[in-house]
Amino acid sequence: MKKQMSKLLALMLAGVLTLSGCSGSTSGSTSEEGSSQETTTEESGETSASSENAISDPVIAKLATRELETFNILYSQSFSDFENLTNMIDALLEVDTYGRVVPAIADEWGTEDDGHTWTFHIREGVKWVDVNGNEKADVTSYDFATGMEWVLNYHKNESSHTSQPIEMIEGAEEYYEYTKSLSKEEAYALTADDNSKFQEMVGIKTPDANTIVYTCNGQKPYFDTFATWAGMYPMAQGMVDELGVDGVKAMDNETYWYNGCYLMTSYIQGNEKVFTKNESYWDTECTRFDTVTIKMVESNDVAYQLYQSGEIDYVDLTESNLTTIHNNTDHEYYDYLVELPAQKYSYQMHINFDKNKEDGTPDTNWNTAIANLAFRKSWYYGLDLTEYYKRTNPINPMSCENEYYCMKGLIYTTDGTDYTELVRQELGLPEENGETMTRLDATKAEEYKQQAIEELTAAGVTFPVEVDYYISASNQTSLDSANVLAQCFSDSLGDDYVKLNIKTYVSSATKEVYTPHLQSITINGWGADFGDPQNYLVQEAYGYDNALYSADYSNINNMTETEDNKALFDAYREYTALMEAANAISDDQDARLAAFAKAEAYLIDNVLAMPMYYNVSWCLTKIDPYSKMNAMYGCQNDKMKNWDTNVNGYTTEEIQAIAEEHAQNQ
């Protein structure tokens, strides 16, 4: 580890300062709470939230649609799960308020060969405990090997989270395919012990209980950012032995083994969760709460009422509530409006190219229309989403504008240029000025519309083309936003051309909508698992079984190529080739990013998916959003550790000053 040791020591020192200071950052929560200034308790020697204005037992509201679905972080790909689970279990590394990787369960790490192999040292004294805080076992290197064996075992994890390790870790794909060939019973019996088939086949070795070595498929200089990703978390073999594989799949807060900041000591599904400080937590210098109570609510309007009554400590403001407060200088909360930093998720419109009708037969009219490039380009140049942005940010709507697939701030060139700037240049978009949407072009939109009408009419398509968009039947906020989106389609493209139909599902979008291929479009956000564009762009790759969007949303992987859709398949093949060529560059970061920018620009120019928005919202808060972990990758931004709080709430002026100081120190 000599080559990276000076960098490593600097990061370790930065980590000590961060962990003993007051940091942490969250993204994408309906309600969030924070920590406080620090004092030391004589009993435990750790800091606690007990200053005059700090909150020791915050209460947080979250939407009922964001209920926890699984206790297995190795299986979940949902931030609704991560915002809970990352408080209960720790990874090798974590992030600070600036998104930099810092020590967690690994106290040292590095590479001696420019990213081909990476060695992590597991700190001493980290414990697994049960829901009552009773010690179960030490956390060792074997737990991280067990976690990855679970991920790559087809029968244990059902292909979830496999695309990243298959792309990154030597032998991962071979092991995944090997487990697919086994019976369920045979696969269930596999472990990651030293002499196991897993360590024989996969580039993961555990020379001792405190060391784990990963061998990558080529040089992966960003692999340490990957160590914050959900699929790299540990799993105790002792827990698997105790519960059985099916028991792990069905585990709850009472059977779960913890090594994180908190224990979930109470869980009433759809109602309330209580997190209690883990007294055996390894980081004795950090600031945590005594308890955190999560209340599930049906809407942000309900959460706003609870904030007004003092029952919760944070609320995301709806368009209506924000406008009401902002337009009344005498309002009690006028001076307390806080614009949050952009969340880590880049939202896109994902197109289903293989749609079915509700009776299960192909929706030929839609499938033929959407396979036409001119039809898709008329949307790209014509669909004005300004009013839709106002649903999130009516005061500063254009801060939500998104012209890219990858998230801004994910990665930079060696001269400090944001990667998305390279994409802008490839697309030929004008420089952004914060006011004018950069992709809109009325002339081009009309030209492509007329071209599409001519070509599609000849192909037998009837107009208007019906666009089926599904939302939760019980979510009024989603309905209001969908109605605004429908109006955007009508105003921008014309009712004679397309018509957005708002449809609903009852409980599971996956089971009721995506599996039967009923949707025309889906709006979904992706947050990177590690600091590289590949993690975003591989999700749209053609022919990749584990690429989320091409396999489960666009359904291009499941389609049959015909003469009518050959151009669409050609575009997917070309995009995938460009993405793979970029990913093959490992020795020149700037060349790698430039190549990825070409691939991303091709994806956008061919409207295989369409960038939609960033979530830049407003809130009322008693926590400092800039004291939270803040990375554009990984899953840890909701970890309730080292958060600063003020029981009186933060004013607009206070947060602006904090934001400026944070930017200066970045």
C-alpha positions in Angstrom: 0.0 0.0 0.0 3.0 2.3 -0.3 1.8 4.1 -3.3 -1.4 5.4 -1.6 -0.1 5.6 1.9 0.4 9.4 2.1 -3.1 9.9 0.7 -4.5 7.3 3.0 -3.0 8.9 6.1 -4.4 12.3 5.0 -7.8 10.7 4.6 -7.5 9.0 8.0 -6.7 12.3 9.7 -9.5 14.0 7.9 -11.7 11.2 9.0 -10.7 11.6 12.7 -11.5 15.3 12.5 -14.8 14.7 10.7 -15.9 11.9 13.0 -15.1 13.8 16.2 -16.6 17.1 14.8 -20.2 17.3 13.7 -20.9 15.9 10.3 -23.5 13.9 8.4 -25.8 14.5 5.5 -28.9 13.1 4.2 -30.7 12.9 0.8 -34.1 12.1 -0.2 -36.0 11.9 3.0 -39.5 13.1 3.7 -38.4 14.2 7.0 -35.0 14.3 8.5 -33.5 15.1 11.8 -30.2 16.1 13.1 -27.6 15.9 15.8 -26.2 18.6 17.9 -23.3 20.2 19.6 -21.1 17.8 21.5 -20.5 17.2 25.2 -18.9 14.2 26.7 -20.8 11.8 28.9 -18.8 10.4 31.9 -20.5 7.0 31.5 -19.5 6.2 28.0 -16.9 8.7 27.1 -18.7 9.5 23.8 -20.3 12.7 22.7 -24.0 13.2 22.9 -26.6 15.7 21.8 -27.1 17.7 25.0 -26.2 21.3 24.4 -28.8 24.0 25.3 -30.4 24.2 21.8 -29.7 20.6 20.6 -32.2 17.9 20.2 -31.5 14.5 21.9 -34.6 12.6 20.8 -35.8 13.9 17.5 -39.1 12.8 15.9 -39.1 12.5 12.1 -42.0 12.0 9.7 -41.7 10.0 6.5 -44.2 9.2 3.9 -46.0 5.9 4.1 -44.9 5.2 0.6 -41.4 5.0 1.9 -42.0 2.1 4.3 -39.1 -0.3 4.9 -39.5 -3.3 2.6 -36.5 -5.5 3.7 -34.0 -5.6 6.4 -31.3 -7.0 4.1 -29.2 -4.2 2.7 -27.5 -6.6 0.4 -30.8 -7.2 -1.4 -32.4 -3.8 -1.4 -32.0 -1.2 -4.2 -34.3 1.3 -2.6 -33.3 4.5 -0.8 -36.5 4.0 1.3 -34.7 1.0 2.8 -31.2 2.6 2.9 -32.3 5.5 5.0 -33.2 3.0 7.7 -30.7 0.2 7.2 -27.5 2.4 7.1 -28.3 3.5 10.6 -28.3 -0.2 11.7 -25.2 -1.5 9.9 -21.8 -0.1 8.8 -19.6 -0.7 5.8 -15.9 -0.7 5.3 -15.9 3.1 4.7 -18.2 6.0 5.1 -18.4 9.5 3.7 -18.0 13.0 5.3 -20.0 16.2 4.7 -18.2 16.8 1.4 -18.7 13.2 0.1 -15.1 12.1 0.7 -14.5 8.5 1.8 -13.2 8.2 5.4 -12.6 5.3 7.7 -15.5 3.2 9.1 -15.1 -0.5 9.9 -11.9 -0.4 7.9 -9.4 1.9 9.5 -6.8 1.6 6.8 -7.0 0.8 3.1 -5.1 1.3 -0.2 -3.8 -0.1 -3.4 -0.2 -0.9 -4.5 -0.9 -1.4 -8.2 -3.0 1.6 -9.3 -6.3 0.0 -8.4 -6.0 -3.6 -9.5 -5.9 -5.0 -6.0 -7.3 -3.2 -2.8 -6.5 -4.1 0.8 -8.7 -3.1 3.7 -7.8 -3.5 7.4 -10.7 -4.2 9.7 -10.4 -2.3 13.0 -10.4 -4.2 16.3 -13.3 -4.2 18.6 -16.3 -3.9 16.3 -19.2 -5.9 17.6 -22.3 -7.5 16.2 -25.2 -7.1 18.7 -28.8 -8.1 18.9 -31.8 -5.8 19.3 -31.3 -5.7 23.0 -27.6 -4.7 22.6 -26.3 -8.2 23.6 -23.0 -9.0 21.9 -23.2 -11.8 19.3 -19.8 -11.8 17.7 -16.8 -9.7 16.5 -17.0 -8.1 13.1 -14.3 -9.6 10.9 -13.0 -9.7 7.4 -15.0 -12.9 6.9 -18.3 -11.0 7.3 -17.5 -8.9 4.2 -16.6 -12.0 2.3 -19.9 -13.6 3.5 -21.8 -10.5 2.4 -20.4 -10.7 -1.1 -21.0 -14.4 -1.4 -24.6 -13.7 -0.5 -24.8 -11.0 -3.3 -23.3 -13.3 -5.9 -25.3 -16.4 -4.9 -28.2 -16.5 -7.4 -30.4 -18.5 -5.1 -29.7 -16.3 -2.0 -30.0 -12.8 -3.5 -32.0 -13.3 -6.8 -29.5 -11.3 -8.9 -29.9 -8.1 -6.9 -26.8 -6.0 -6.8 -24.8 -8.3 -9.0 -24.1 -6.0 -12.0 -21.5 -3.9 -10.1 -19.3 -6.7 -8.6 -19.6 -8.7 -11.9 -18.1 -5.7 -13.7 -15.5 -4.9 -11.0 -14.4 -8.0 -9.1 -12.4 -10.9 -10.7 -14.3 -14.1 -10.8 -17.6 -12.6 -9.7 -19.4 -13.4 -12.9 -18.2 -16.9 -13.0 -19.3 -17.6 -9.4 -22.7 -16.0 -10.1 -23.2 -18.3 -13.1 -21.9 -21.3 -11.1 -24.5 -20.7 -8.3 -27.3 -20.5 -11.0 -26.3 -24.0 -12.1 -26.9 -25.4 -8.6 -30.1 -26.5 -6.9 -31.4 -24.1 -4.2 -30.3 -26.5 -1.5 -26.8 -26.7 -2.9 -26.5 -22.9 -3.3 -27.9 -22.3 0.2 -25.1 -24.5 1.7 -22.3 -22.4 0.2 -20.2 -20.1 2.4 -17.2 -17.8 2.0 -14.8 -19.6 4.3 -11.1 -19.7 3.5 -11.3 -23.0 1.7 -14.7 -22.4 0.1 -15.6 -22.5 -3.6 -16.3 -18.7 -3.3 -12.7 -17.8 -2.4 -11.4 -20.3 -4.9 -13.3 -18.6 -7.7 -13.7 -15.0 -6.7 -11.0 -12.3 -6.3 -11.7 -11.8 -2.6 -9.3 -13.2 0.0 -9.3 -13.1 3.8 -5.7 -13.8 4.9 -6.8 -13.1 8.5 -9.7 -11.9 10.5 -8.6 -8.2 10.1 -7.7 -8.2 6.4 -9.7 -8.5 3.2 -8.2 -8.2 -0.3 -10.2 -7.5 -3.4 -8.7 -8.2 -6.9 -10.5 -6.2 -9.6 -11.1 -6.9 -13.3 -8.4 -4.5 -14.4 -7.5 -1.2 -12.7 -10.3 0.3 -10.7 -8.9 3.5 -9.2 -12.4 4.4 -7.8 -12.9 1.1 -6.0 -12.6 2.7 -2.5 -15.8 4.7 -3.3 -17.4 1.4 -4.1 -16.8 0.4 -0.4 -19.7 2.7 0.6 -22.1 0.8 -1.7 -25.0 -1.3 -0.3 -23.8 -4.5 -1.9 -20.4 -4.3 -0.2 -21.9 -4.4 3.3 -21.0 -7.3 5.7 -23.2 -10.2 6.8 -22.4 -12.3 9.8 -22.2 -16.0 9.0 -23.2 -16.6 12.6 -26.5 -14.8 11.8 -27.0 -17.0 8.7 -26.3 -20.1 10.8 -28.7 -18.9 13.5 -31.6 -17.9 11.2 -31.0 -20.0 8.1 -31.0 -18.5 4.6 -34.8 -18.2 4.4 -34.8 -16.7 7.9 -32.3 -14.1 6.8 -34.6 -13.2 3.9 -37.5 -12.8 6.3 -35.6 -11.2 9.2 -37.0 -8.3 11.1 -35.7 -5.8 13.7 -35.9 -8.5 16.5 -33.8 -11.1 14.6 -31.4 -8.7 12.9 -27.7 -8.5 13.9 -26.5 -4.9 14.2 -23.1 -3.2 14.1 -24.2 0.3 13.3 -25.1 3.5 15.1 -28.6 2.4 16.3 -30.7 -0.5 17.1 -34.3 -0.5 15.8 -35.9 -1.3 19.2 -39.5 -0.9 18.0 -41.1 -1.4 14.6 -44.8 -1.1 13.9 -45.1 -1.4 10.1 -46.8 1.6 8.5 -46.9 3.4 11.8 -43.7 4.0 13.8 -40.1 3.0 14.2 -37.8 3.8 17.2 -34.1 3.8 16.8 -32.1 3.6 20.0 -28.4 4.4 20.3 -26.1 1.3 20.1 -24.0 1.4 23.2 -21.5 -1.0 21.7 -20.9 1.1 18.6 -17.2 1.3 17.5 -17.1 5.0 16.9 -17.0 6.3 20.5 -16.2 9.9 19.4 -19.2 10.5 17.2 -22.4 12.4 18.1 -25.6 10.4 18.1 -29.1 10.7 19.5 -30.5 8.8 22.5 -33.5 7.8 20.4 -35.0 8.7 17.0 -38.7 8.1 16.4 -39.9 7.8 12.8 -43.6 8.5 12.2 -45.1 7.3 9.0 -47.6 9.8 7.5 -49.8 9.8 4.5 -48.7 13.1 3.1 -46.4 16.1 3.6 -49.5 18.2 4.4 -50.0 15.9 7.5 -46.3 16.3 8.3 -46.6 20.1 8.1 -49.4 20.0 10.6 -47.3 17.9 12.9 -44.4 20.4 12.5 -46.7 23.3 13.4 -47.8 21.5 16.5 -44.2 20.8 17.5 -44.6 17.0 17.2 -41.8 16.6 14.6 -38.6 18.4 13.9 -38.4 18.6 10.1 -40.8 18.8 7.1 -40.5 18.9 3.4 -42.8 21.7 2.1 -45.4 21.0 -0.6 -45.8 23.5 -3.4 -48.9 24.9 -1.7 -47.4 25.3 1.8 -44.2 26.8 0.4 -46.1 29.3 -1.7 -48.3 30.3 1.2 -45.4 31.0 3.4 -43.2 32.7 0.8 -46.0 35.1 -0.3 -46.7 36.3 3.3 -43.8 38.2 4.9 -45.8 38.1 8.2 -46.0 34.3 8.2 -44.4 32.7 11.3 -42.2 30.6 9.1 -41.3 33.2 6.5 -37.8 33.7 7.9 -37.3 29.9 8.3 -37.6 28.8 4.7 -34.6 26.6 3.8 -33.7 25.5 0.3 -32.0 22.1 0.5 -28.9 21.1 -1.4 -29.7 19.0 -4.5 -30.3 15.3 -3.6 -27.9 12.8 -5.0 -30.4 11.4 -7.5 -30.6 12.3 -11.1 -34.2 11.7 -12.3 -35.0 10.5 -15.8 -38.0 9.5 -17.9 -37.6 5.8 -18.7 -39.4 4.6 -21.8 -41.0 1.2 -22.1 -40.4 -0.1 -25.6 -42.3 -3.3 -25.1 -45.6 -2.2 -23.6 -48.7 -4.4 -23.1 -52.3 -3.5 -22.7 -54.1 -4.5 -19.6 -55.4 -7.7 -21.2 -51.8 -8.8 -21.8 -51.7 -8.2 -25.5 -49.0 -6.0 -27.1 -49.8 -2.2 -27.3 -48.8 -2.1 -30.9 -49.7 1.6 -31.4 -47.4 2.7 -28.6 -44.6 0.3 -29.3 -44.5 1.4 -33.0 -44.6 5.0 -32.2 -42.0 5.0 -29.4 -39.6 3.0 -31.6 -39.5 6.0 -34.0 -36.6 8.4 -33.3 -38.4 11.5 -34.7 -41.3 10.8 -32.3 -38.9 10.6 -29.3 -36.9 13.7 -30.4 -40.1 15.7 -30.7 -40.5 15.1 -27.0 -36.9 15.9 -26.2 -37.0 19.3 -27.9 -40.6 20.1 -27.2 -41.6 19.0 -23.7 -41.4 22.0 -21.4 -41.3 20.9 -17.7 -41.1 24.3 -16.0 -44.5 23.9 -14.4 -43.6 20.4 -13.3 -40.4 21.7 -11.6 -42.6 24.1 -9.6 -44.2 21.1 -7.9 -40.8 20.6 -6.2 -39.5 24.2 -6.2 -42.0 27.0 -7.0 -39.6 29.7 -5.8 -36.6 28.6 -7.8 -37.9 26.0 -10.3 -35.0 26.1 -12.8 -32.7 24.8 -10.1 -34.4 21.5 -10.7 -33.6 21.5 -14.4 -31.7 18.4 -15.5 -30.1 17.9 -18.9 -27.9 14.9 -18.1 -28.2 11.3 -17.2 -25.4 11.3 -14.6 -25.6 13.4 -11.5 -23.8 16.7 -11.3 -20.9 16.6 -8.8 -20.4 12.9 -9.2 -16.8 13.2 -10.6 -14.4 15.7 -12.0 -11.6 15.8 -14.5 -8.1 16.4 -13.3 -8.5 20.2 -13.9 -11.7 20.3 -11.8 -14.2 20.3 -14.6 -17.5 18.6 -13.7 -18.1 15.5 -15.8 -21.5 16.8 -16.9 -19.9 19.8 -18.5 -18.2 17.3 -20.9 -21.7 15.9 -21.7 -23.0 19.4 -22.4 -20.3 20.1 -24.8 -20.9 16.8 -26.6 -24.6 17.6 -26.9 -23.9 21.1 -28.2 -26.1 22.6 -25.6 -25.7 26.3 -24.7 -24.1 27.2 -21.4 -26.6 27.0 -18.6 -27.7 30.4 -17.1 -30.1 29.2 -14.5 -33.2 30.6 -16.3 -33.5 29.2 -19.9 -34.0 25.5 -20.4 -31.1 24.4 -22.6 -32.6 21.6 -24.6 -35.9 23.2 -25.7 -36.1 24.2 -29.3 -39.6 24.9 -30.7 -38.4 24.8 -34.3 -36.8 21.4 -34.0 -39.7 20.1 -31.9 -42.2 20.9 -34.7 -40.0 19.5 -37.4 -39.6 16.2 -35.6 -43.3 16.2 -34.8 -44.3 16.5 -38.4 -41.7 13.9 -39.5 -43.0 11.5 -36.9 -46.6 12.0 -37.9 -45.8 11.3 -41.5 -43.6 8.2 -40.8 -45.9 6.8 -38.2 -49.1 7.4 -40.1 -47.6 5.3 -42.9 -46.8 2.6 -40.4 -50.4 2.5 -39.2 -50.1 4.4 -36.0 -53.2 6.4 -34.9 -53.1 9.8 -33.1 -53.1 10.9 -30.4 -50.7 8.3 -29.1 -51.8 7.2 -25.7 -49.2 7.5 -22.9 -50.0 5.4 -19.8 -48.4 6.8 -16.6 -48.9 5.0 -13.3 -49.0 6.4 -9.8 -49.9 5.1 -6.4 -53.7 5.2 -5.9 -53.4 6.5 -2.4 -50.9 9.3 -2.9 -52.6 12.7 -3.5 -49.3 14.4 -4.0 -48.4 12.0 -6.8 -51.8 12.6 -8.4 -51.4 16.4 -8.2 -47.9 16.1 -9.8 -49.2 13.7 -12.5 -52.0 16.2 -13.4 -49.3 18.9 -13.9 -47.2 16.6 -16.0 -50.3 15.8 -18.2 -50.8 19.5 -18.7 -47.1 19.9 -19.7 -47.6 17.2 -22.4 -50.8 18.9 -23.6 -49.4 22.4 -23.7 -46.0 21.4 -25.2 -46.9 18.7 -27.6 -50.6 19.0 -28.3 -53.6 16.8 -27.4 -53.9 15.8 -31.1 -50.4 14.3 -30.9 -50.0 12.6 -27.5 -52.3 12.1 -24.5 -51.0 11.3 -21.0 -53.3 8.9 -19.2 -53.0 8.9 -15.4 -53.4 5.3 -14.1 -53.0 3.8 -10.7 -51.7 0.8 -8.9 -52.8 -0.3 -5.4 -49.8 -1.6 -3.5 -46.8 -2.7 -5.7 -45.7 -0.9 -8.9 -43.4 -3.8 -9.7 -46.0 -6.5 -9.5 -48.9 -4.5 -10.8 -47.3 -2.4 -13.5 -43.6 -3.1 -14.4 -43.7 -6.9 -14.5 -46.7 -7.0 -16.8 -45.2 -4.1 -18.9 -48.3 -1.9 -18.6 -46.5 1.5 -18.3 -45.5 3.7 -21.3 -43.1 5.8 -19.2 -41.7 5.8 -15.7 -40.0 8.7 -13.9 -37.3 7.3 -11.6 -34.1 8.6 -10.0 -30.7 6.8 -9.8 -28.1 7.6 -7.2 -24.6 6.2 -8.0 -23.2 3.3 -6.0 -19.7 4.5 -6.6 -17.9 7.5 -8.0 -17.8 6.8 -11.7 -20.2 7.3 -14.6 -20.1 3.6 -15.4 -22.5 2.9 -12.6 -25.2 5.2 -14.1 -24.7 4.3 -17.8 -24.4 0.5 -17.5 -28.0 0.5 -16.3 -29.1 1.2 -19.8 -26.8 -1.2 -21.5 -28.3 -3.6 -24.1 -27.9 -7.3 -23.4 -26.9 -7.0 -19.7 -29.1 -9.2 -17.6 -28.4 -7.2 -14.5 -28.8 -3.7 -16.0 -31.8 -2.3 -14.0 -33.4 -0.1 -16.7 -32.8 -2.1 -19.8 -33.9 -5.3 -18.1 -36.9 -4.1 -16.0 -38.1 -0.7 -17.4 -37.3 -0.2 -21.1 -37.5 -4.0 -21.6 -35.2 -3.8 -24.6 -33.5 -7.0 -23.4 -36.7 -8.9 -23.6 -37.8 -7.7 -27.0 -37.6 -9.4 -30.4 -35.9 -7.4 -33.1 -38.0 -6.7 -36.2 -37.6 -4.6 -39.3 -39.8 -2.0 -37.7 -37.7 -1.6 -34.6 -34.2 -2.4 -36.0 -33.1 1.3 -35.8 -33.9 1.2 -32.0 -31.9 -1.9 -31.5 -29.0 -0.4 -33.6 -29.0 2.6 -31.3 -28.9 0.5 -28.2 -26.0 -1.6 -29.6 -24.1 1.6 -30.5 -24.7 3.1 -27.1 -23.6 -0.1 -25.4 -20.4 -0.2 -27.5 -19.6 3.4 -26.6 -20.2 2.7 -22.9 -18.0 -0.4 -23.0 -15.2 1.4 -24.8 -15.2 4.1 -22.1 -15.2 1.6 -19.3 -12.1 -0.1 -20.9 -10.0 3.0 -20.3 -8.4 2.6 -16.8 -5.1 4.4 -17.1 -6.2 7.9 -18.0 -9.0 9.4 -15.9 -9.6 12.4 -18.3 -9.8 10.1 -21.3 -12.1 7.8 -19.5 -14.5 10.6 -18.6 -14.4 12.1 -22.1 -15.3 8.7 -23.6 -18.2 8.3 -21.1 -19.4 11.7 -22.0 -19.7 10.6 -25.7 -21.7 7.6 -24.6 -24.0 9.6 -22.4 -24.5 12.2 -25.1 -25.4 9.4 -27.6 -27.9 8.0 -25.1 -29.6 11.4 -24.7 -29.4 12.4 -28.3 -31.2 9.2 -29.3 -33.7 9.6 -26.4 -33.2 6.1 -25.1 -34.0 7.8 -21.8 -34.8 11.4 -21.2 -33.3 13.5 -18.4 -36.0 15.0 -16.2 -35.1 16.8 -13.0 -33.1 17.2 -9.8 -34.8 17.3 -6.5 -34.0 20.7 -5.0 -36.7 21.3 -2.5 -37.6 23.5 0.5 -38.2 22.6 4.0 -38.6 23.8 7.6 -35.9 22.2 9.7 -34.4 22.0 13.1 -31.4 20.2 11.7 -28.5 21.6 9.7 -28.6 19.8 6.3 -24.9 20.7 5.7 -23.9 18.7 8.8 -24.9 15.5 7.2 -23.0 13.0 5.1 -23.1 14.1 1.5 -21.9 11.9 -1.3 -23.2 11.6 -4.9 -22.6 7.9 -4.6 -23.2 5.1 -2.1 -26.2 4.8 0.2 -25.2 6.4 3.4 -26.4 10.0 3.2 -29.2 9.3 5.7 -27.0 8.0 8.5 -28.0 9.9 11.6 -24.5 10.5 12.9 -22.8 13.8 13.8 -25.9 15.8 12.9 -26.2 19.4 14.2 -29.6 20.5 15.5 -31.4 23.6 16.9 -34.6 23.1 18.8 -35.7 26.6 17.7 -35.3 25.8 14.0 -32.8 27.2 11.5 -33.5 30.5 9.8 -33.0 31.2 6.1 -30.1 33.5 6.9 -28.4 30.9 9.2 -28.5 28.2 6.6 -27.3 30.5 3.9 -24.3 31.4 6.0 -23.6 27.7 6.8 -23.9 26.9 3.1 -21.4 29.5 2.1 -18.9 28.4 4.8 -19.4 24.8 3.6 -18.7 25.7 0.0 -15.6 27.6 1.0 -14.2 24.6 2.9 -15.0 22.1 0.1 
